[in-house]
Amino acid sequence: MPYQVDNREIGVYVSGLIEREFESARQFCKAYLQMDGIIAPTREEIQNMANRLSQIKKGANAIQIYDLPIFSELLHVSFEQIVSAGKCGEPKNDRMTNYTVAQSHSEAEWIAYIEGKDKPILNLDEYGKTILDYAIMFGNYDFLKFLVDKKYIWFDSRKDNDYVMTFGAGTSIQRLKFEERCKGLFVRKPGMDDLQYKLETEDQLRMCIISFAADHHDLSMLKKLRAREIPELYYSAHYLSCTSPDFDAHYDKNMVSHIAKSDDKVLDYFTEPFEVRDRIRYKDGSKRKHIFVFPYISQLLDMLIVNNSSFVQTALEKSIEHNESTKKKLKALIRESINDGCYYEDDWKSEVEFHENGNIVHFRDTRAVTGIITNVVRATKKSADPQINCLIKRLNDSYKEIANITEGEIG
């Protein structure tokens, strides 16, 4: 089957192989030099090889013909697998494993492994890795997309009560077990497997796939992943408080940098406000809702400014609109609570809190279910364009007024 040599894809593929087979890239470099006849390589020789390998992994330099025999031997793959980034060539081991299937681009092979009698896809391998770990390692977006599109895995159960560590991620692949309920009556019962456990407990898997979806400008996938949200928003919204979740701890700079380099369609999605439902219901039965923006929109804005993105003006204007709308609503709720006699003089100030961790502001009326919780936006970078700097100043002025709301006039 013909294929095009893509140095970037080869770099990702080789990087994944090295991570699997060696404890570090440096260990691989030492083994490479030893196979090349340098029995006791010096620190300088290892460093030179490490520099060259780094360029190969980034796709900046092509892998050389004289590298292939050694890379093939050390990484246990064929020449053809290396130069095709795993798309062609037969694995040396005929047995299907998490490792080999995660590299495959054959839908027939994926289905055969998923439908295997003992469901090996649900297990960790001897290296403690699931098939998703390897698919992410090898950058096999086709396979990840297949699993999501065919509903073999999902990252959103669409059940708000599940939104704690993840958005209720799970898998439809089950190893069915039989449980005897009474004498002679057996009932099939799905068991908890490694893949299911990992999906349920590690939101990092979702965030890794968000990076791939942004690279592929796949808006449909981003929506399925709830890509501009994090589960902690639902906990905060319910309690009109964010004293527990640590938003900054979930910041993934690599993911946000992929988003910053995507197209305007993706950037428009990530800079658009969205609703978060609450469990609290009003008298008419409707659920309380809150407006948020992407939790890491401030970091995204900084990247767009530094990159001189063509979308930066639109992103700033949308962020200013969100801040101004938040300020207006916050002041109106406080004034309403004062007028209703809920607070006297400055008592309301104790119910307004601002947290720099996540840039969260919240206020609650202690005698009613009304209140507000949202995140606001700021920028820390400057632009060479005076017009952009003017927008940055407007944004930061609105941010400061919200952050210091208790020191100003409610109006």
C-alpha positions, 0 to 999 in steps of 0.5 A: 500500500503506498504511503507518504513519508511524514517526518512529524508522524514518524517522530511521534511514532518513534517517540512512542516506541522509545517510551515503551521500550526504554526508561528514558530517551537517553537510555535509548541513545546509549543503546543505539551507540553501543549497537553502532560499535561504541562500547562505552559512549561518553557523556558528550557522545550520548548528548549529541545523539540525544540532540539528534534524536530530539530533532527526529522526534519533533519531525524537524529532521528525517530519520536516516537510512543508516539509523533504520537497522538499529532503530528496528532492532532496538524498537522491535519493529520493521523498517517499513513500520518506522518509515510509514509511522506504523501504517504499513508493515507487519508487527514482528509478533502476530499476537494482537496486543494493546500495543500493536492494535493501538498502532494499527490503522485497520478498522477490521483489526480494531473490531477483531480485537474489540470483539475478542472472546476474552476482551483483552482490550479491557486489560492493562498490559505487562507495562501497566498501559491500556490501549488508550495510553498507547493510542495517545502515545502513537497519536493514532487519532483515527483509532480514538475517533473510531472508538468514540464515533462507534460508542465503544467509549465515551467521555460524557455520560450526559448525567450531571450526577456523574460529573465528579472526577470525569464527565462520567466516562465509560465503555460499552465493551464488557467482559460478561460474568455470571453470578448465581442469584439462587440455586440454578439461576445465573445472571450476567453481570458486567464487571469492573475492568482496567479500561473502565476504571481508567476512563472513570477516574482519569480526565487526563485521557479526555484532555489528551484527545482534545489536543488531537481534535484541535489539531484536526479541527474536529469541532464535532469531536470537541463537543462530544468531549465537552472540551471547554469544560471541566467536571469541577465546574458542576461541583462549584455551580451547585454550591455557589462556591469554589473553595474545594476544586483546584482549577489551576492544578488541572491546567494543561499547557500542552492542550491549550497550546494545541487549541491556540494553534487551531483554526478560527472555527475551533477558537470561536468554540473555545471563546464562546460562553456556555451554560452549566446546569445546577441541581437546584430548582426554582419554583417553576421546576426549572434548574438553576443555570450559570454562565461560564467560559473555558476555564483556561481562556486567560492562558489561551488569550495570552498565547493568541496575543504572543502568536499574533493570532488573526483571531485575537481581536475577536477573542478579546472582544468576546471576553470583554463582553462576558466580563461586562455582562458578569459585572452588570449581573453581579451588581444587579443581584447584590442591589436586589438582595439589599432592596429585599432586606436580605443585607444591611449596609455592608453585610452583603460583602461577606457573601461576595468572594473572588478566587484567583485560582480559576478567576472565579467570582460568586455571590449568593442571597442567603434567603433565596436560591438566587446567586451567581458563580462564573469565571472571568477573563484577563490577559497578562501579555501585551501586543505590538498592535495599539488597537489590541493593547486597547482591548487588553486594557478594557478587558483587564479593567473590567476584571479588576472591577469584578475582583474588587467589587466589594471596594466599589459602588454597586450603583 
